[in-house]
Amino acid sequence: MAEMSMPGSSYGGLVRYNEEYPSKLKFKAPHVIIMVALVILFVLALNIFFPVK
């Protein structure tokens, strides 16, 4: 039986995200929650003022 050698096997299949490029857009968790809430309120307002007939 032939022995197989896999590259990068020391990481055990885990991705190391700190080796990725740094993002130019960084949001904190409260900012994301506020943006999602604003989108939900916007959609609700559209449904109230412009209902689909």
Backbone as a chain_set.jsonl record, in Angstrom:
{"seq": "MAEMSMPGSSYGGLVRYNEEYPSKLKFKAPHVIIMVALVILFVLALNIFFPVK", "coords": {"N": [[0.824, -1.167, 0.0], [0.561, 2.205, -0.877], [1.902, 5.128, 0.616], [0.206, 8.105, 1.386], [0.683, 11.61, 1.091], [-0.433, 14.62, 2.324], [-0.674, 18.06, 1.543], [-0.32, 20.715, 3.903], [-1.372, 19.396, 6.092], [-1.04, 19.765, 8.758], [-2.82, 21.568, 9.824], [-5.224, 20.319, 10.044], [-7.489, 20.595, 8.413], [-8.629, 22.985, 9.133], [-9.473, 26.397, 8.61], [-7.438, 29.188, 8.443], [-8.201, 32.25, 9.259], [-6.857, 34.595, 9.787], [-4.909, 34.836, 7.94], [-6.043, 35.797, 5.713], [-6.846, 38.559, 3.502], [-7.094, 41.847, 4.879], [-10.25, 43.308, 5.583], [-11.767, 46.2, 4.122], [-14.095, 47.218, 4.998], [-15.38, 47.375, 8.115], [-17.57, 46.42, 10.556], [-19.112, 46.949, 13.674], [-20.867, 44.822, 15.994], [-23.247, 46.032, 17.194], [-23.8, 48.023, 15.278], [-24.472, 46.539, 13.01], [-26.798, 45.274, 13.897], [-28.463, 47.492, 14.251], [-28.608, 48.425, 11.591], [-29.958, 46.257, 10.366], [-32.377, 46.366, 11.754], [-33.301, 48.862, 10.863], [-33.681, 48.343, 8.133], [-35.737, 46.444, 8.306], [-37.773, 48.035, 9.459], [-38.075, 49.868, 7.376], [-39.051, 48.247, 5.295], [-41.462, 47.404, 6.468], [-42.751, 49.898, 6.663], [-43.028, 50.504, 3.954], [-44.836, 48.482, 3.242], [-47.058, 49.259, 4.709], [-47.722, 51.894, 3.814], [-47.741, 51.619, 1.037], [-49.451, 49.323, 0.064], [-49.573, 46.041, -1.426], [-51.702, 45.318, -4.039]], "CA": [[0.0, 0.0, 0.0], [1.356, 3.419, -0.993], [1.605, 6.132, 1.635], [-0.194, 9.389, 0.801], [1.078, 12.794, 1.843], [-1.32, 15.733, 1.974], [-0.092, 19.348, 1.927], [-1.047, 21.474, 4.909], [-2.117, 18.503, 6.967], [-0.84, 20.127, 10.159], [-3.939, 22.37, 10.276], [-6.375, 19.455, 10.247], [-8.639, 21.054, 7.648], [-9.137, 24.259, 9.637], [-9.091, 27.57, 7.831], [-6.85, 30.245, 9.266], [-8.735, 33.481, 8.689], [-5.957, 35.723, 9.942], [-4.033, 34.909, 6.775], [-6.791, 36.422, 4.628], [-6.604, 39.985, 3.384], [-7.949, 42.613, 5.8], [-11.388, 43.943, 4.93], [-11.822, 47.651, 4.238], [-15.332, 47.521, 5.71], [-15.46, 46.675, 9.397], [-18.729, 46.858, 11.31], [-19.28, 46.375, 14.998], [-22.133, 44.103, 16.11], [-24.417, 46.916, 17.361], [-24.098, 48.714, 14.023], [-25.152, 45.586, 12.124], [-28.157, 45.087, 14.427], [-29.217, 48.713, 13.936], [-28.881, 48.448, 10.142], [-30.988, 45.258, 10.082], [-33.635, 46.911, 12.277], [-33.739, 49.931, 9.958], [-34.191, 47.725, 6.899], [-37.032, 45.847, 8.635], [-38.727, 49.135, 9.597], [-38.305, 50.43, 6.044], [-39.932, 47.327, 4.562], [-42.785, 47.493, 7.082], [-43.345, 51.178, 6.262], [-43.459, 50.381, 2.554], [-46.038, 47.648, 3.192], [-48.193, 49.996, 5.279], [-48.087, 53.033, 2.986], [-47.924, 51.19, -0.345], [-49.778, 47.884, 0.101], [-49.688, 45.336, -2.705], [-53.123, 45.033, -4.276]], "C": [[0.883, 1.251, 0.0], [0.931, 4.43, 0.071], [1.307, 7.463, 0.956], [0.257, 10.526, 1.699], [0.213, 13.957, 1.374], [-0.674, 17.043, 2.416], [-0.958, 20.049, 2.976], [-1.794, 20.615, 5.901], [-1.955, 18.862, 8.435], [-1.998, 20.958, 10.704], [-5.193, 21.541, 10.476], [-7.623, 19.931, 9.531], [-9.22, 22.372, 8.135], [-8.618, 25.405, 8.787], [-8.535, 28.609, 8.794], [-7.235, 31.588, 8.651], [-7.784, 34.662, 8.844], [-4.949, 35.818, 8.798], [-4.729, 35.548, 5.585], [-6.456, 37.91, 4.586], [-7.53, 40.741, 4.344], [-9.058, 43.326, 5.032], [-11.33, 45.45, 5.123], [-13.074, 48.085, 4.996], [-15.376, 46.701, 6.989], [-16.617, 47.278, 10.176], [-18.719, 46.189, 12.67], [-20.676, 45.758, 15.079], [-23.334, 45.032, 16.324], [-24.796, 47.662, 16.082], [-24.847, 47.803, 13.057], [-26.593, 45.393, 12.581], [-29.017, 46.307, 14.11], [-29.555, 48.771, 12.452], [-29.973, 47.448, 9.769], [-32.344, 45.756, 10.564], [-34.175, 48.01, 11.374], [-34.3, 49.377, 8.651], [-35.57, 47.113, 7.156], [-38.095, 46.937, 8.761], [-39.062, 49.767, 8.254], [-39.263, 49.555, 5.241], [-41.343, 47.358, 5.142], [-43.49, 48.79, 6.686], [-43.814, 51.126, 4.812], [-44.733, 49.556, 2.448], [-47.248, 48.369, 3.745], [-48.652, 51.093, 4.331], [-48.334, 52.687, 1.518], [-48.248, 49.71, -0.384], [-49.916, 47.303, -1.305], [-51.148, 44.952, -2.889], [-53.313, 43.773, -5.055]], "O": [[1.833, 1.348, 0.777], [-0.253, 4.564, 0.38], [2.043, 7.902, 0.072], [0.216, 10.414, 2.924], [0.135, 14.245, 0.179], [-0.178, 17.137, 3.539], [-2.186, 19.976, 2.928], [-2.769, 21.074, 6.496], [-2.665, 18.318, 9.28], [-2.156, 21.056, 11.921], [-6.159, 22.047, 11.046], [-8.729, 19.684, 10.013], [-10.223, 22.831, 7.588], [-7.483, 25.388, 8.31], [-9.121, 28.866, 9.846], [-6.662, 32.007, 7.645], [-7.895, 35.638, 8.102], [-4.21, 36.798, 8.711], [-4.096, 35.816, 4.563], [-5.858, 38.45, 5.517], [-8.651, 40.295, 4.587], [-8.823, 43.879, 3.958], [-10.892, 45.927, 6.171], [-13.118, 49.175, 5.566], [-15.407, 45.472, 6.944], [-16.652, 48.483, 10.427], [-18.364, 45.018, 12.802], [-21.566, 46.132, 14.315], [-24.364, 44.83, 15.681], [-25.976, 47.906, 15.831], [-25.758, 48.251, 12.362], [-27.508, 45.351, 11.758], [-30.182, 46.162, 13.739], [-30.675, 49.131, 12.09], [-30.829, 47.757, 8.941], [-33.349, 45.592, 9.872], [-35.382, 48.082, 11.142], [-35.288, 49.893, 8.128], [-36.471, 47.243, 6.326], [-39.197, 46.789, 8.232], [-40.205, 50.158, 8.018], [-40.175, 50.06, 4.586], [-42.319, 47.34, 4.391], [-44.689, 48.785, 6.406], [-44.879, 51.647, 4.482], [-45.618, 49.883, 1.657], [-48.366, 48.12, 3.295], [-49.848, 51.215, 4.067], [-49.066, 53.4, 0.832], [-47.417, 48.911, -0.815], [-50.322, 47.99, -2.242], [-51.756, 44.339, -2.011], [-54.448, 43.389, -5.339]]}, "num_chains": 1, "name": "protein.A"}
